[in-house]
Amino acid sequence: MRPGINNINKFLLFKLPSAYFSGIRVTEMNDQRALARVKHQWINQNPFRSLYWATQGMASELVTGVLLMVHISNSKKNISMLVTSQTGEFYKKATGRISFICDEGDKINAVIQKAIETGEAQTLLLTASGFNEQNEKVSHFTYTWGIKLKT
């Protein structure tokens, strides 16, 4: 079954409650792109009155992971996934509504096919950027995902 937006947001509540209670919600998801939004508020702010870096990290990891989950579901194979490394850069104070986008669906499909064909673990670099309401980039994250065909 292909994961839907409502299912992903329910998943957050039960499996990633810190992301759910921070206000992160997936708002768009297809084969090419995933988008999540979060509003800066008291529960997710840092002492400088902007969106805490960990909240930005959760939202950015979520959009890369959701996009990977969509492609794993499409493959109809039992494939495990795990973040093996992460980097983040911050450019501007994150206030208001921040949108995190990963639009690298094409890249994912090729790596999944290679994992299926070879039976070997693969790594995949996926990026997500956060933008404020003025469409200014506030942060950028890179995740290394490891995927492996389960036997």
C-alpha positions in Angstrom: 0.0 0.0 0.0 1.3 3.4 -1.0 1.7 5.8 2.0 -0.8 8.7 1.9 -0.5 12.1 3.5 -3.0 11.3 6.2 -1.2 8.0 7.0 2.1 9.8 7.2 0.8 12.4 9.5 -0.8 9.7 11.7 2.5 7.9 11.6 4.1 11.1 13.0 1.7 11.1 16.0 2.3 7.5 17.0 5.9 6.9 15.9 7.6 10.4 15.9 5.6 12.3 18.5 8.2 15.0 18.9 7.8 15.9 15.2 4.0 15.8 15.5 3.9 18.0 18.6 6.4 20.4 17.0 3.8 21.0 14.4 5.5 19.4 11.4 3.0 18.1 8.8 3.5 16.6 5.4 1.4 18.6 2.9 2.5 17.2 -0.5 3.8 13.9 -1.6 4.2 12.3 -5.0 6.9 10.3 -6.9 9.1 13.4 -7.5 8.6 15.6 -4.4 7.7 15.8 -0.8 6.8 18.9 1.1 6.3 19.4 4.9 5.4 22.6 6.7 6.0 23.8 10.2 5.0 27.1 11.8 7.4 28.7 14.2 5.7 28.8 17.6 6.6 28.6 21.3 6.9 24.8 21.4 9.5 24.6 18.6 11.5 27.8 19.1 15.1 28.3 20.4 16.2 31.0 22.8 16.6 33.4 19.9 12.9 33.2 19.0 13.3 31.3 15.7 12.7 27.7 14.7 14.9 25.4 16.7 17.5 23.6 14.5 16.3 20.2 15.6 12.8 21.0 14.4 14.2 22.0 11.1 16.2 18.7 11.0 13.1 16.6 11.8 11.1 18.3 9.0 14.0 18.0 6.5 14.7 14.4 7.3 11.0 13.6 7.1 10.6 14.9 3.5 13.7 12.9 2.3 12.4 9.8 4.1 8.8 10.1 2.9 10.0 10.4 -0.7 12.2 7.3 -0.2 9.2 5.5 1.4 7.1 6.3 -1.6 9.6 4.7 -4.0 10.2 1.7 -1.7 6.4 1.1 -1.7 6.3 1.4 -5.5 9.0 -1.2 -5.8 6.8 -3.8 -4.0 10.0 -5.1 -2.4 10.9 -5.4 1.3 13.6 -2.8 1.6 15.1 -1.3 4.8 16.2 2.3 5.1 18.4 4.1 7.6 20.0 7.5 7.9 23.8 7.0 8.1 24.9 10.6 8.1 23.5 14.2 8.0 24.8 17.7 7.5 23.0 21.0 7.9 23.5 24.6 7.0 21.6 27.6 8.2 21.3 30.9 6.3 18.6 33.0 7.9 16.5 33.2 11.0 13.6 30.8 10.6 10.3 32.5 11.6 6.8 32.2 10.4 5.8 29.2 8.3 8.7 27.2 6.9 8.3 24.8 4.0 10.8 21.9 3.6 11.1 20.4 0.2 12.9 17.4 -1.3 12.4 17.0 -5.0 14.8 14.2 -5.9 12.5 11.4 -6.7 14.3 10.5 -10.0 17.5 9.9 -8.1 15.8 7.5 -5.7 14.4 5.2 -8.2 17.7 4.4 -9.8 19.3 3.5 -6.5 16.4 1.3 -5.5 16.6 -0.6 -8.8 20.4 -1.1 -8.3 19.7 -2.5 -4.7 17.1 -4.9 -6.2 19.3 -6.0 -9.1 22.5 -6.6 -7.1 21.1 -7.6 -3.7 23.7 -5.3 -2.2 23.2 -2.4 0.2 23.3 1.0 -1.5 23.7 4.6 -0.2 21.9 7.6 -1.5 22.4 11.3 -0.8 19.2 13.3 -0.6 18.8 17.0 0.1 16.1 19.1 1.6 15.8 22.9 1.9 13.7 25.0 4.1 12.1 28.2 2.8 10.3 31.0 4.6 7.1 32.7 3.5 9.1 35.1 1.3 10.6 32.1 -0.4 14.1 32.8 1.1 16.2 29.7 1.9 16.6 29.5 5.6 18.4 26.1 5.8 19.7 23.2 3.8 20.2 19.6 4.8 21.9 16.6 3.2 21.1 13.1 4.4 22.9 9.9 3.5 20.4 7.1 3.4 21.4 3.5 3.4 19.0 1.0 1.8 19.1 -2.7 1.7 16.9 -5.4 0.3 15.6 -7.6 3.1 15.8 -11.4 2.6 
